[in-house]
Each structure stands twice: as structure tokens, then as C-alpha cells.
Amino acid sequence: MADSSGYQEDEGVYRSSRAAISLPAHPHQSFAAFLFSGPVGHPSNSSKPLIVDSSSGSFISCREFRERVEAVAGGLWSLAGVAQGDVVLVLLGNTVHFPVIFHAALAIGAVVTTVNPANTAGEIDRQLRDSGAKFAVTSPELAAKLGDPTRLSVIVLVDGETSCHGSKFLPFRKLLEFKSGTAPENLVRIRLSDPAALLYSSGTTGPSKGVILSHGNLITSVTILSEHEKPSVSIALLPLFHVAGLVVSACLVIRKASTLIVLKKFDLVAMLEAIQRFKITTLPLVPPIVVALMKNPVSAKYDLSSVTVARCGAAPLKKEIQEAFLTKFPHIQDFFQGFGMTETTGMGAFGEGPPGSSGKLSANHEAKVVDLTTGKPLPPNFRGELLLRGPCIMQGYLNNPAATLHTIDKDGWLHTGDIVFFDSNGCLFVVDRLKELIKYKGYQVAPAELEAVLLTHPAIVDAGVIPYPDEDAGEIPMAYIVRAAGESLSKSDAMKFVAEQVAPHKRIRRVEFLDAIPKLPSGKILRKDLIALAASDARSKL
């Protein structure tokens, strides 16, 4: 028997209190077909502005969007030679072309793997090799990060394509101009279980892992979210290569035929100008943007009264910050946090709840909170690791069956590595992370990856990386370093060494030196000891 929290005491399982969502029953359905079966494909919305460039104000209407998706899908198939099951790497920042490319590739059964444009050439190379991508879509200024173009079959260049030459390069405009007599849905037969997206999620034991999300995963996630979102004027603040930006901005907003304002690169003033100019009604946020809006006086110079809805995710937002934010912006009447992961297609919990909570469990999903020592299920108001099960759970990690088995157990429960509790009303509170990921401005940073980079320096014999609290970023990567005997490596030199090899969000931003890194006999770093040491040092300096 379940109480108001949704907890089934006899099973130790929390079940969603939300009404179950009807999901596709037929095994053959593509995300593209699902997308255009919604309002975006309805004739009444054909002339409605769908995707708007925030700089120029130019837009793509609903009708034009479908025409572009079909043209680019046909062009990828006929001109580029992309076939069903091929992996297409998309190395782009936020652009009005991103959703077109993503949905065109999915329409012909290709798998899209997205990349953070800030990643280094070495990081991109690892993703290219792991994903097996033979096709890439990028811009001229980012093309050099792909390395030797001969290892790719085709590189599609978006904007300014004349600056790169060679048989491997295909201008994006040629795809847009392609005329095909065959609709994409007639070229391939796609199953719900077929892979659609391959998103790389940082791990705790080394390089990031490729998360396989199916057409069915995406359809389910968007269907669940659609029940709670009304048509709006939204803004793509979150990067479209990230699961949150991809699912919400590039999929949900478009299927609903809402208007999406695309901000090419986040800048606080540019965001404020866009809100005022386009009368944006819905803001997708992460905690650092919430803090910036609260603390930067420039926000008072703009009319933000059109914003009535705000959603916050990627990292927990403290109760005090949420309350202060809503006090400053009282016109935002509909605000909630959400919890999700790349491995859950962004699903987990969302919706109204007490300040500081992530709302209630997503429809069609189940959860457990288990004791960290015994693994036994825990009732409401007890803290433990969150386990999730449902139709949005990933298909697994690419080329990594061991990691898949470690994350998804034999009963289908995904072990999130997050320490949480449900209150008596079924609202989820994220307390801490069992996993050791650092959340820098919503980005996941793996300590083990940074430690591996540090240990390549000849003056460093050992290192331990931990999250260090930061008001603006949430957490920053901090390194404790053991220098080799006789070496005089400085803190700034150590930070520079790492910065030259990783994306900006992974950079070490604080360094201290130790004689030894505390470890278990097994060799595992005692990060809790390092975190306690950092906290003690911070207090002593007050």
C-alpha cells in the first residue's frame, strides 16, 4: 500500500504519483515521425516562427523547419553517403541549424554524437575513435579540432564553408538545397529500440563514456515533459550538445511549436537583451545563471516582466537561493527544479515542490532509495543512494559492458550515485553525490581524468582532485599535488599545465601542495579527507 509519498513499503519502491503517460505500442516508430506528429507539423502553425536567431532576428517557420529537415536528411543520405546506423559527430555551438541537423540525421536512422566545442583536439579525437563516427558536421573555425580530415568520409561545414577546401568537405547549403523525391521515412525502417543519440557523460574512473539513447528513450522523455509545458517563447541558454539543452530546447520546444530564441553563446547582457527584445516567457536555467541574475545589477536595466516560467536543473539549487531569486523576480509564478541525468534521457524528477526540492518522480518511472552500506530500501525522509527504473533509462554505455553492468543491475535499476531522500509528499531532495563528479556551472567534471593529466607532469608524483565550493560556479576543481623531490612547481604552473590540455570547464582553479595524498590500502584516494582538509583550511583563513 502506497502513502502520499508513493512509497510501497512491501516492495521498498517509490512509484510516481503522476498519471501514467500513454507510450507508443508499435515497435516501429522514429523520433522524427513522432516530432512532426505534434503541433510543429500541424498546418495551422506552418507560418509560425519556430527557431529565431537572437542576433539577426531572422527565423525559421514551422513549415520551413520541416522542409529543411527533409532536405538535409535527403542530402546526408544521397550526397554525404550517410546510412542507417552510421554515427554522425556534431561539433557545433548553439545555432539555428543545430536542431535541423539533429532531426535530419535521426530521420534517416543515423546516430548523432554531440561534442562540446570547447573540448580540446585530443578529447575530440578520443570521442571520434570511441564512437566510430565517419561523418562530422562542424564550422570552419572548429574544423581543425577534428584533426586529419582523411579519416572521415565527409565533413559538412556550416556557415562560411568556402574557407575550407578538399573533397572531404561538403557545404551545408548544398544539403539545404537538395531535392529528393523520397521522404526520409521511406528510406529506412526505424525501431523504437534503435540508437538515436550518443552523448558522452563524464565518469569517475577515467575518460567519459558514450551513453546510448534510443528513439524510444527520446520519445518517452519528450512525451512526459509535454504534459507539463504549454506553448511559449523560450531561449536556448543551455548548450544543445548537452542532454538538457538537446531534450528540452531541440526536441520538446520544437515539437510543441513554441518559439525558440537561439543565443549562440551565453552572455548575461545578451540574454537580458534577448528577453526584453523577444518577450521571452520561459527561461531554462542552471544555478550559476540564477545567481548571476540575482547579484549582477545590470539585470535591473532590462524589462524582464515577460518571463513567467522558469526551470532550473543540471545541479541542485539551494533553498535560500531559490527563495531570494523568486523574491527579486515576483513575476515568475511558475518555477521548479528538475533532476535528471544523461543516462536517464534527462528524466528523474521535476515539478512543483518545496524550495530546494527537485519535485516529484517522473511519470512511468520508479525509484528506490537504498542504504549506502546494506543496500536495503529506505522509506521517506531517510537518505541513501537513488536508483531509477523506467522507459527513459539508457540502452547502455558504448563499448563498455562492464560499466553498463556496474550502473544498471540485473533488475533494470540504474544506480545514479546521488544521495537523496523523498519527503512524506514524494518530493525528491538531492543531498550529495556518491559519485565523485564535480559540477562546475552544470558541467560534469571527472576528478580521475584531471588526476591522470596532472600525473603526466614530470614534477608531479601524485595528485588528488576534489570539488571546492564556489558561489558562482557551484563547485570548482581543486587539486592537491605532491611534488617530486627537489621540484619547485608553482600553483599557477600546475593550473596552466592542465588548462592547455582540457576544455575550459575542466580546468583546475585551485591548487595546494601536500607531502602525501591520503589513500586506502587499495590505493583509492580518500577524497572525503581532502574535502575536509580544504574546508578546514578555508575556515582557518576566515
C-alpha positions in Angstrom: 0.0 0.0 0.0 1.4 3.4 -1.0 1.2 6.5 1.1 1.3 10.1 -0.3 5.0 9.7 -0.9 4.3 6.9 -3.4 6.3 4.5 -1.2 5.4 0.9 -1.5 6.6 -0.5 1.9 6.2 -4.1 0.9 8.5 -3.7 -2.1 10.7 -0.8 -1.0 9.8 1.1 -4.2 8.6 4.6 -4.8 6.1 4.8 -7.7 5.3 8.1 -9.4 2.1 9.7 -8.3 1.7 11.2 -11.7 -0.8 9.7 -14.1 0.8 7.2 -16.4 1.6 8.5 -19.9 0.5 6.5 -22.9 3.6 5.5 -24.9 3.9 4.1 -28.4 2.9 0.5 -28.6 4.1 -0.3 -32.1 7.8 -1.2 -32.2 8.5 0.7 -35.4 8.5 4.5 -34.8 11.2 7.1 -35.3 11.7 10.2 -33.3 11.3 12.3 -36.5 7.8 10.8 -37.1 6.9 11.5 -33.5 8.2 15.1 -33.7 6.1 16.0 -36.7 3.0 14.3 -35.4 2.9 17.1 -32.8 1.9 20.8 -33.2 5.0 21.7 -35.2 3.6 19.5 -38.0 0.1 21.0 -37.9 -0.9 23.2 -40.9 -2.2 25.9 -38.6 1.3 26.5 -37.3 3.0 26.5 -40.7 3.9 30.2 -40.7 4.7 30.5 -37.0 8.3 31.5 -36.1 9.9 28.4 -34.7 13.6 29.0 -34.4 14.9 32.6 -34.2 18.5 33.8 -34.3 18.9 36.2 -31.4 21.4 38.3 -33.2 19.7 39.0 -36.5 16.1 38.3 -35.6 15.8 36.0 -38.7 13.7 32.9 -38.2 12.7 29.5 -39.5 9.0 28.9 -39.5 7.4 25.5 -38.7 6.9 24.8 -42.4 10.5 25.8 -43.3 11.8 23.7 -40.4 10.2 20.6 -41.8 11.3 21.4 -45.3 14.9 21.8 -44.1 14.9 18.6 -42.1 13.7 16.7 -45.1 16.2 18.4 -47.5 19.1 17.8 -45.1 18.1 14.2 -44.4 18.0 13.5 -48.2 21.3 15.3 -48.7 23.0 13.4 -45.9 21.7 10.2 -47.4 22.4 10.9 -51.1 25.3 13.4 -51.1 27.2 12.5 -48.0 26.5 8.8 -48.1 25.2 8.5 -44.5 23.4 5.3 -44.0 21.2 3.9 -41.2 23.2 3.1 -38.1 26.1 5.4 -39.1 27.4 7.8 -36.4 27.5 11.5 -37.2 29.6 13.7 -35.0 28.1 17.2 -34.5 30.8 19.7 -33.4 28.8 22.9 -33.1 27.8 25.6 -30.7 24.3 26.8 -30.4 23.0 27.7 -33.8 19.6 27.7 -35.6 21.0 24.9 -37.8 21.6 22.5 -34.8 18.0 21.2 -34.5 17.7 20.8 -38.2 20.9 18.7 -38.4 20.0 16.6 -35.4 16.5 15.7 -36.6 17.6 15.2 -40.2 20.2 12.7 -39.1 17.7 10.8 -36.9 15.2 10.8 -39.7 17.4 8.5 -41.8 18.3 6.3 -38.8 21.8 7.8 -38.2 23.1 8.2 -34.7 24.2 11.7 -33.6 27.0 12.1 -31.1 27.4 15.7 -29.9 30.6 17.4 -28.8 31.3 20.4 -26.6 33.1 22.9 -29.0 35.3 23.8 -26.1 36.8 20.3 -25.9 40.4 20.0 -27.0 41.5 18.2 -30.1 42.7 15.3 -28.0 39.3 15.0 -26.3 37.5 15.1 -29.6 39.9 12.5 -31.1 39.0 10.1 -28.3 35.3 10.6 -28.9 35.7 10.1 -32.6 37.6 6.9 -32.1 35.3 5.5 -29.4 32.1 6.4 -31.3 33.3 5.2 -34.6 32.0 8.3 -36.3 32.8 8.6 -40.0 30.9 11.7 -40.7 31.1 15.1 -39.0 29.2 18.4 -39.1 31.1 21.4 -37.9 32.0 25.0 -38.7 35.2 26.3 -40.4 36.6 27.7 -37.2 36.2 24.3 -35.4 37.2 22.0 -38.3 40.8 21.9 -37.3 39.9 20.2 -34.0 38.8 17.2 -36.0 42.4 16.5 -36.9 43.3 14.7 -40.2 40.2 15.0 -42.4 41.1 11.9 -44.4 40.0 9.6 -41.6 36.4 10.9 -42.0 34.2 10.1 -45.0 32.6 13.6 -45.2 32.8 16.8 -43.2 29.8 19.0 -43.6 30.6 22.7 -43.0 28.0 25.1 -41.6 28.4 28.8 -42.5 31.4 30.3 -44.2 32.1 26.9 -45.8 34.2 28.4 -48.6 37.2 28.8 -46.2 37.8 25.0 -46.2 38.6 23.1 -49.4 39.0 19.5 -50.4 37.0 16.5 -51.5 36.1 15.7 -47.9 34.3 19.0 -47.3 30.6 19.4 -48.2 28.9 22.8 -47.8 25.8 22.7 -45.6 24.0 24.9 -48.1 24.1 22.0 -50.6 22.2 19.8 -48.2 19.6 22.6 -47.7 19.2 22.9 -51.5 18.9 19.1 -52.0 15.7 18.0 -53.7 14.7 14.4 -53.0 11.8 12.6 -54.5 11.8 10.2 -51.5 10.7 11.2 -48.0 13.1 10.2 -45.2 10.6 7.9 -43.6 10.5 5.8 -46.9 14.3 5.4 -46.9 14.6 3.4 -43.6 12.6 1.4 -41.1 13.4 2.6 -37.6 12.6 0.7 -34.4 11.9 2.4 -31.0 14.9 0.5 -29.7 17.3 1.7 -32.4 20.0 4.1 -31.1 19.4 7.8 -31.8 21.9 9.8 -29.8 25.3 9.0 -28.3 26.0 11.5 -25.6 29.2 11.4 -23.7 28.9 11.6 -19.9 31.8 12.1 -17.6 32.8 9.1 -15.5 34.6 8.8 -12.2 37.2 6.3 -13.3 38.7 8.0 -16.4 37.5 9.2 -19.8 33.9 10.0 -20.5 31.6 7.2 -21.6 29.2 7.1 -24.6 25.6 7.0 -23.4 23.3 5.3 -25.9 19.8 6.8 -26.1 17.2 5.2 -28.3 14.4 6.7 -30.4 12.1 5.3 -27.7 14.0 7.0 -24.9 13.7 10.4 -26.6 10.0 9.9 -27.4 9.2 8.9 -23.9 11.1 11.8 -22.3 9.5 14.4 -24.6 6.1 12.9 -24.1 6.4 13.1 -20.3 7.6 16.7 -20.4 4.9 17.7 -22.9 2.2 17.0 -20.4 3.5 19.8 -18.2 4.6 22.5 -20.6 2.5 25.0 -22.5 3.4 26.7 -25.8 5.9 29.5 -25.0 8.7 31.8 -26.2 11.8 30.1 -24.9 15.5 30.7 -25.1 18.3 28.2 -25.8 20.6 29.2 -23.0 21.7 25.6 -22.3 24.2 24.1 -24.8 22.4 22.0 -27.3 25.1 19.3 -27.2 24.1 18.6 -23.5 21.2 16.3 -22.7 19.2 19.1 -21.0 19.5 21.5 -24.0 19.0 18.8 -26.5 15.9 17.2 -25.0 14.2 20.5 -23.9 15.2 23.1 -26.5 15.9 21.0 -29.6 13.1 18.5 -29.0 10.4 19.5 -26.6 10.2 23.2 -27.5 10.1 22.3 -31.2 7.5 19.6 -31.0 5.2 21.9 -29.1 5.7 24.6 -31.9 6.9 27.0 -29.3 9.3 29.7 -30.4 12.9 29.1 -29.6 15.3 32.0 -29.4 18.9 30.8 -30.1 21.6 32.5 -28.2 24.9 31.4 -29.9 27.0 31.8 -26.8 25.9 32.6 -23.3 26.5 36.2 -22.2 24.4 37.7 -19.4 23.8 41.0 -21.2 23.0 39.3 -24.5 20.5 37.1 -22.6 18.9 40.1 -20.9 18.6 41.9 -24.3 17.0 38.9 -25.9 14.5 38.5 -23.1 13.5 42.2 -23.5 13.5 42.2 -27.3 11.7 38.9 -27.9 9.4 39.0 -24.8 10.6 35.6 -23.7 8.2 33.8 -21.4 10.1 30.7 -20.3 13.7 30.6 -19.0 15.6 27.3 -18.8 18.3 27.9 -16.1 21.2 26.4 -14.2 22.2 27.6 -10.7 25.1 29.9 -11.9 22.7 31.8 -14.1 20.2 32.1 -11.3 23.0 33.6 -9.1 24.1 36.0 -11.8 20.6 37.3 -12.4 20.3 37.9 -8.6 23.6 39.5 -8.0 24.5 41.4 -11.1 22.9 44.9 -11.0 22.8 45.0 -14.8 19.6 42.8 -14.7 17.7 45.8 -13.3 18.3 47.8 -16.5 16.1 45.5 -18.6 12.4 44.7 -18.7 12.2 41.0 -17.8 8.5 41.1 -16.9 7.5 38.8 -19.8 9.2 35.9 -18.0 6.5 34.0 -16.1 8.0 30.5 -16.2 11.5 29.3 -15.1 13.0 25.8 -14.9 16.3 25.0 -13.2 18.4 21.9 -13.5 21.9 20.4 -14.0 22.8 20.9 -10.3 20.8 21.4 -7.1 19.7 24.9 -6.3 19.8 25.7 -2.6 16.5 26.6 -0.9 17.8 30.1 0.1 18.9 31.0 -3.4 15.6 29.9 -4.9 13.6 31.9 -2.4 15.8 35.0 -3.0 15.5 34.6 -6.7 11.7 34.5 -6.7 11.6 37.4 -4.3 13.6 39.5 -6.8 11.6 38.4 -9.8 8.0 38.1 -8.4 6.5 37.9 -12.0 7.9 34.4 -12.2 4.9 32.5 -11.0 5.8 29.0 -12.3 9.2 27.9 -11.1 10.6 24.4 -10.4 13.7 22.4 -10.3 14.3 19.1 -12.0 16.7 16.2 -11.6 17.9 14.1 -14.4 21.0 12.5 -16.0 22.3 11.8 -19.4 21.8 8.1 -18.6 18.1 8.8 -17.9 17.5 11.0 -21.0 17.1 13.9 -18.6 14.3 12.3 -16.7 14.1 11.6 -13.0 12.0 14.2 -11.0 10.6 17.6 -11.7 7.6 19.8 -10.9 6.3 21.8 -8.0 7.6 21.1 -4.6 9.1 22.8 -1.5 12.0 25.2 -2.2 15.2 23.2 -2.7 13.4 20.1 -3.9 13.5 18.6 -7.4 9.8 17.9 -7.5 8.1 14.5 -7.9 9.2 11.4 -9.6 8.6 11.5 -13.4 5.6 9.6 -14.8 6.0 6.0 -15.8 9.1 5.7 -13.5 10.0 4.0 -10.3 12.7 4.8 -7.7 14.4 3.3 -4.7 16.5 4.9 -2.0 18.9 2.4 -0.7 21.2 2.3 2.4 24.8 3.0 1.4 26.1 0.1 3.4 23.4 -2.6 3.3 21.7 -1.8 0.1 18.3 -2.1 1.8 15.4 0.1 0.6 14.6 3.2 2.8 11.3 4.9 3.4 10.6 8.6 3.2 13.0 11.1 4.9 15.9 8.6 5.1 19.0 9.4 3.0 20.5 6.9 0.6 21.5 6.3 -3.0 18.9 6.9 -5.6 18.0 4.1 -8.0 15.8 4.7 -11.0 13.9 2.4 -13.4 11.7 3.2 -16.3 11.4 3.7 -20.1 13.9 6.6 -20.2 16.8 4.6 -18.9 19.7 4.4 -21.4 20.4 1.4 -23.5 23.9 1.2 -22.0 27.4 2.6 -22.4 29.0 2.2 -25.8 31.8 -0.4 -26.0 31.8 -0.7 -22.2 29.7 -3.7 -21.0 31.5 -3.7 -17.6 30.5 -0.1 -16.9 26.9 -0.8 -18.1 26.6 -3.8 -15.7 28.0 -1.7 -12.9 25.4 1.0 -13.5 22.3 -1.0 -14.4 21.7 -4.0 -12.3 20.0 -7.3 -13.3 16.6 -6.0 -12.3 16.9 -2.9 -14.5 17.7 -0.4 -11.7 20.1 2.4 -12.7 22.3 3.3 -9.8 22.6 7.1 -10.0 25.4 7.6 -7.5 23.3 10.5 -6.0 22.5 10.7 -2.3 18.9 11.7 -1.9 15.7 11.4 0.1 12.0 11.7 -0.7 9.8 13.6 1.8 6.5 12.5 3.0 4.8 14.0 -0.1 7.0 12.3 -2.6 9.3 15.3 -3.4 12.9 14.5 -4.1 15.7 16.3 -2.4 19.3 15.8 -3.7 21.7 16.0 -0.8 25.0 14.9 -2.2 26.8 12.8 -4.8 28.0 9.4 -4.1 29.8 9.6 -7.4 32.8 11.9 -7.3 31.9 14.1 -10.2 32.4 17.8 -9.8 29.6 20.0 -11.0 31.1 23.2 -12.5 28.4 25.5 -13.8 26.3 22.5 -14.5 29.0 20.7 -16.4 30.3 17.3 -15.1 34.0 17.1 -14.5 35.7 13.8 -13.6 38.4 14.1 -11.0 40.1 10.9 -12.2 40.5 12.5 -15.7 42.2 15.6 -14.2 44.4 13.5 -12.0 45.6 11.5 -15.0 46.5 14.7 -16.7 48.4 16.1 -13.7 50.4 12.8 -13.3 51.8 13.3 -16.8 53.8 16.3 -15.5 57.4 15.3 -14.6 57.4 17.4 -11.4 54.2 15.7 -10.0 54.3 12.4 -8.3 50.8 12.2 -7.0 47.6 14.2 -7.1 44.0 14.2 -5.8 41.2 16.3 -7.3 38.1 17.3 -5.4 35.2 19.7 -5.7 35.7 23.0 -3.9 32.6 25.2 -3.1 32.2 28.3 -5.2 29.3 30.7 -5.0 29.2 31.5 -8.7 30.1 28.1 -10.3 28.7 25.8 -7.6 31.9 23.8 -7.5 35.3 24.3 -9.0 38.0 21.6 -9.5 40.7 21.8 -6.8 43.9 19.8 -6.9 46.1 18.6 -4.1 49.5 17.9 -5.5 52.6 16.0 -4.3 55.7 17.4 -6.0 58.7 15.3 -6.8 61.7 15.8 -4.6 63.7 18.9 -5.4 60.9 20.3 -7.7 59.6 23.8 -7.3 56.4 23.6 -9.5 54.2 26.6 -8.7 50.4 26.6 -8.3 49.9 28.7 -11.4 52.2 26.5 -13.5 50.2 23.4 -12.4 46.9 25.1 -13.4 48.4 26.3 -16.7 49.6 22.7 -17.5 46.1 21.3 -17.1 44.4 24.2 -18.9 46.4 23.6 -22.0 45.0 20.0 -22.3 41.4 20.2 -21.3 38.2 22.1 -22.0 37.7 25.4 -20.0 35.1 23.9 -17.7 37.6 21.2 -16.6 40.4 23.5 -15.7 41.9 23.2 -12.2 41.1 26.5 -10.5 42.7 26.0 -7.1 45.9 24.1 -6.0 47.5 23.2 -2.7 50.6 21.1 -2.1 50.8 18.1 0.3 53.5 15.6 1.3 51.2 12.7 0.5 47.7 12.0 -0.8 45.6 10.1 1.7 44.6 6.7 0.4 43.0 3.4 1.4 45.3 0.4 1.3 43.7 -0.5 -2.0 45.1 2.8 -3.4 41.7 4.5 -3.6 42.0 8.2 -2.9 40.3 9.3 0.3 38.5 12.3 -1.2 36.5 12.9 1.9 39.7 13.6 3.8 40.8 16.0 1.1 37.5 17.8 1.2 37.6 18.0 5.0 41.2 19.4 4.7 40.1 22.1 2.2 37.1 23.1 4.4 39.4 23.3 7.5 41.9 25.5 5.6 39.1 27.7 4.4 37.8 28.2 7.9 41.3 28.9 9.3 41.7 31.8 6.8 38.4 33.5 7.8 
